[in-house]
Amino acid sequence: MKRVLLVSELEDDQKDYLSEHYDLLSAGAAIGEGDELSEGALTDLMASHQPHILIVNSSPTTAKVLDASANLEMVICARGTPNNVDVEHCRQKGLLLCNTPSRNANAVAEFTIGLMFTTTRQIPQSMEAIKNRTVVLEGDPEEEGGKDVIWIQKDLPFIPYERYCSMELASATLGLVGLGFIGGLVAEKAKALGMDVLVYDPYQDKEALARKGYELVEFQELTANADVISLHAKETAETRHIIDAKAFAAMKPSAYLINTARGSLVDYAALMDALKSGRIAGAAVDVFPYEPLRTNDPIIDTPNLTMTPHIAGASRNVVKHHSRMVMQSIRDFENGETPKFMVR
């Protein structure tokens, strides 16, 4: 019976299958270190148990780890990008390497749409106005008041109904920079909301996008015409700071920027300037040039900026998604087929 070393979370059904068909060692159960091990701990387990299949999540899977088992045939990394695995060493050893691409894609897409609503409707700002007692009055909550007429209350410093009056996403124009798997899901959800969708992506076909109801445009046209710009491009030399001072200058003053992709896509100094000067209406970012942020980072106090700490992909469903893909790879391997999710 072949041995499997499991150093990742998996759904119970998948673990039960592995227990029935393989000699399964679950590292978390064995040594109580959860689903991430140090290089040394993982190397020791590999050497002790000589597994044929290694399933990891974020543990460092170096050449040292890979060389520790003479039986090793297959490595499965339960992540979208196997950047903790020595991919080249896997190739040199002739190991099958699989991953779980787009396991959190829908989570990120939903979060992106959520940020569009949150930012364009100024939900954080209006909530803070209540929590900071800006749009509340002194007195007994039980006493008779204006009830459903806060927008005509003259004793407030401003009328919330006017201050936070904003656009609806339906009929607004969304500009997507990058239309990979996540960008595609965002486009579908935006279309369902009634948004027009512009796409800048040099690798997409104009006619194919048109059949989906999207318009492929040049970058300058997108920045000039989009009401909301959402970033979904990969991190490359070409995409670094693709949103810079020049791009902000081209945007509508009423436009919003959303970044749930990579911090390097945006010149954050230019973003802060654009928000402080009112060059654009607002922005929402889940990623930063470095993480976590430092306490004295000026971006924290930038106006009209909604910030979240890289949580767009944090979904309880992710384990379910990657478990399904892990088992697909194992079953393909069992059947002598090229695994669907093999890293090439």
Beta strands, then each sheet from edge to edge (+ up, - down):
strand 1: 3-7
strand 2: 23-26
strand 3: 53-56
strand 4: 74-77
strand 5: 96-99
strand 6: 173-177
strand 7: 196-200
strand 8: 214-216
strand 9: 228-231
strand 10: 256-259
strand 11: 282-285
strand 12: 305-307
sheet 1: 2+ 1+ 3+ 4+ 5+
sheet 2: 8+ 7+ 6+ 9+ 10+ 11+ 12+
end
